Amino acid sequence: MNQEIQYTDWGLIDYKDAWDKQKILFDGLIERKSHFEYTRKEFVPQWFIVCEHPHVYTLGKNGQTNNMLIDNEFMKK
């Protein structure tokens, strides 16, 4: 099967906005694949997304705020 890759450059984008846009694309694929008329031979879009976002700090699944090496005032900003 020959599939094309959809290339898109979102440029500088807020982390949450990029996450939301990716979720919309993903949910669309799941919706399409869940329909009974979908076959493995049907074209399903594939994306290559390039983007950049301002720095974010994440704690991860088991992280705690005391693991952060920055003070509370900085985190509030």
Backbone as CSV, one residue per row, in Angstrom:
resi,resn,N_x,N_y,N_z,CA_x,CA_y,CA_z,C_x,C_y,C_z
1,MET,0.838,-1.170,0.000,0.000,0.000,0.000,0.890,1.241,0.000
2,ASN,0.605,2.158,-0.861,1.374,3.389,-0.981,0.625,4.515,-0.271
3,GLN,1.211,5.058,0.790,0.561,6.138,1.519,1.432,7.378,1.482
4,GLU,0.787,8.496,1.340,1.494,9.757,1.406,1.510,10.240,2.850
5,ILE,2.539,11.001,3.164,2.628,11.607,4.493,2.280,13.078,4.354
6,GLN,1.351,13.519,5.185,0.950,14.915,5.205,1.944,15.675,6.083
7,TYR,2.685,16.582,5.506,3.664,17.380,6.249,3.025,18.708,6.617
8,THR,3.159,19.098,7.874,2.653,20.395,8.293,3.615,21.016,9.301
9,ASP,3.799,22.305,9.186,4.670,23.046,10.096,3.804,24.061,10.837
10,TRP,3.578,23.807,12.116,2.758,24.694,12.932,3.566,25.862,13.480
11,GLY,4.860,25.872,13.242,5.691,26.968,13.738,5.698,27.020,15.257
12,LEU,5.830,28.216,15.793,5.814,28.405,17.241,4.365,28.373,17.709
13,ILE,4.059,27.447,18.595,2.686,27.242,19.058,2.709,26.880,20.534
14,ASP,1.721,27.341,21.259,1.607,27.015,22.676,1.510,25.495,22.845
15,TYR,2.132,24.969,23.883,2.161,23.522,24.118,0.749,22.933,24.138
16,LYS,-0.148,23.542,24.895,-1.522,23.020,25.022,-2.255,23.084,23.686
17,ASP,-2.044,24.144,22.924,-2.688,24.250,21.610,-2.215,23.133,20.680
18,ALA,-0.908,22.860,20.698,-0.363,21.785,19.863,-0.930,20.435,20.310
19,TRP,-0.997,20.221,21.616,-1.551,18.978,22.166,-2.999,18.805,21.700
20,ASP,-3.792,19.877,21.792,-5.199,19.817,21.393,-5.345,19.519,19.898
21,LYS,-4.527,20.140,19.076,-4.594,19.907,17.629,-4.219,18.462,17.289
22,GLN,-3.199,17.942,17.976,-2.807,16.551,17.738,-3.917,15.597,18.166
23,LYS,-4.574,15.914,19.273,-5.669,15.069,19.755,-6.819,15.044,18.748
24,ILE,-7.118,16.176,18.140,-8.173,16.226,17.125,-7.813,15.314,15.945
25,LEU,-6.561,15.377,15.490,-6.118,14.512,14.390,-6.218,13.041,14.775
26,PHE,-5.745,12.725,15.975,-5.760,11.341,16.465,-7.190,10.828,16.602
27,ASP,-8.053,11.628,17.220,-9.446,11.213,17.394,-10.128,10.985,16.047
28,GLY,-9.782,11.807,15.062,-10.334,11.623,13.723,-9.918,10.295,13.115
29,LEU,-8.672,9.910,13.324,-8.203,8.614,12.815,-8.922,7.468,13.505
30,ILE,-9.060,7.562,14.813,-9.746,6.512,15.570,-11.197,6.401,15.106
31,GLU,-11.851,7.537,14.931,-13.243,7.545,14.463,-13.361,6.871,13.093
32,ARG,-12.454,7.218,12.220,-12.486,6.649,10.871,-12.256,5.138,10.897
33,LYS,-11.294,4.706,11.700,-10.976,3.284,11.773,-12.060,2.481,12.488
34,SER,-12.857,3.128,13.325,-13.873,2.400,14.081,-15.124,2.114,13.254
35,HIS,-15.280,2.768,12.128,-16.438,2.513,11.281,-16.280,1.171,10.568
36,PHE,-17.373,0.476,10.457,-17.326,-0.873,9.907,-16.880,-0.917,8.453
37,GLU,-17.040,0.166,7.694,-16.665,0.139,6.285,-15.155,0.323,6.075
38,TYR,-14.431,0.643,7.153,-12.976,0.813,7.036,-12.324,-0.520,6.706
39,THR,-11.445,-0.519,5.744,-10.649,-1.703,5.440,-9.183,-1.309,5.514
40,ARG,-8.334,-2.265,5.701,-6.904,-1.985,5.807,-6.348,-1.398,4.522
41,LYS,-7.038,-1.565,3.414,-6.557,-1.047,2.145,-6.957,0.411,1.930
42,GLU,-7.871,0.890,2.755,-8.311,2.276,2.627,-7.195,3.222,3.058
43,PHE,-7.083,4.328,2.356,-6.076,5.329,2.695,-6.433,5.993,4.017
44,VAL,-5.502,5.987,4.938,-5.661,6.685,6.214,-4.526,7.701,6.286
45,PRO,-4.858,8.971,6.453,-3.817,10.002,6.461,-2.775,9.773,7.558
46,GLN,-1.545,10.055,7.208,-0.437,10.010,8.154,0.152,11.417,8.211
47,TRP,0.492,11.894,9.389,1.018,13.247,9.517,2.436,13.254,10.059
48,PHE,3.203,14.184,9.555,4.516,14.522,10.093,4.392,15.989,10.498
49,ILE,4.332,16.220,11.790,4.081,17.561,12.308,5.356,18.125,12.907
50,VAL,5.693,19.335,12.488,6.844,20.043,13.040,6.305,21.253,13.788
51,CYS,6.737,21.416,15.023,6.317,22.589,15.782,7.330,22.865,16.891
52,GLU,7.215,24.037,17.421,8.076,24.459,18.526,7.181,25.176,19.518
53,HIS,7.454,24.972,20.791,6.667,25.680,21.787,7.582,26.244,22.863
54,PRO,7.090,27.271,23.560,7.892,27.817,24.660,8.190,26.714,25.677
55,HIS,9.212,26.924,26.461,9.612,25.932,27.464,8.461,25.592,28.399
56,VAL,8.353,24.313,28.715,7.375,23.854,29.701,8.107,22.989,30.720
57,TYR,7.547,22.924,31.896,8.090,22.078,32.952,7.039,21.039,33.287
58,THR,7.430,19.785,33.238,6.491,18.712,33.543,7.026,17.871,34.698
59,LEU,6.114,17.359,35.477,6.491,16.518,36.608,6.424,15.037,36.276
60,GLY,5.649,14.685,35.295,5.489,13.278,34.972,4.491,12.609,35.903
61,LYS,4.258,11.358,35.651,3.236,10.595,36.367,3.484,10.532,37.878
62,ASN,4.708,10.307,38.273,5.021,10.152,39.695,5.774,11.348,40.272
63,GLY,5.820,12.446,39.537,6.557,13.616,39.988,5.869,14.338,41.138
64,GLN,6.661,15.071,41.875,6.159,15.892,42.978,6.799,17.262,42.851
65,THR,6.107,18.284,43.349,6.623,19.643,43.205,7.980,19.815,43.884
66,ASN,8.253,19.045,44.920,9.564,19.184,45.574,10.699,18.628,44.718
67,ASN,10.380,17.966,43.591,11.401,17.507,42.656,11.890,18.629,41.741
68,MET,11.123,19.721,41.687,11.470,20.832,40.806,12.659,21.603,41.384
69,LEU,13.545,22.022,40.517,14.725,22.769,40.940,14.526,24.270,40.740
70,ILE,13.278,24.703,40.761,12.955,26.125,40.651,12.035,26.492,41.814
71,ASP,12.002,27.761,42.160,11.190,28.166,43.307,9.730,28.400,42.915
72,ASN,8.877,28.524,43.916,7.437,28.677,43.691,7.104,29.932,42.912
73,GLU,7.823,31.007,43.146,7.565,32.262,42.435,7.772,32.090,40.929
74,PHE,8.840,31.372,40.570,9.104,31.114,39.159,8.013,30.239,38.553
75,MET,7.553,29.234,39.299,6.511,28.339,38.799,5.203,29.103,38.580
76,LYS,4.898,30.078,39.404,3.674,30.863,39.249,3.677,31.667,37.971
77,LYS,4.858,32.097,37.539,4.967,32.865,36.280,4.595,31.997,35.122
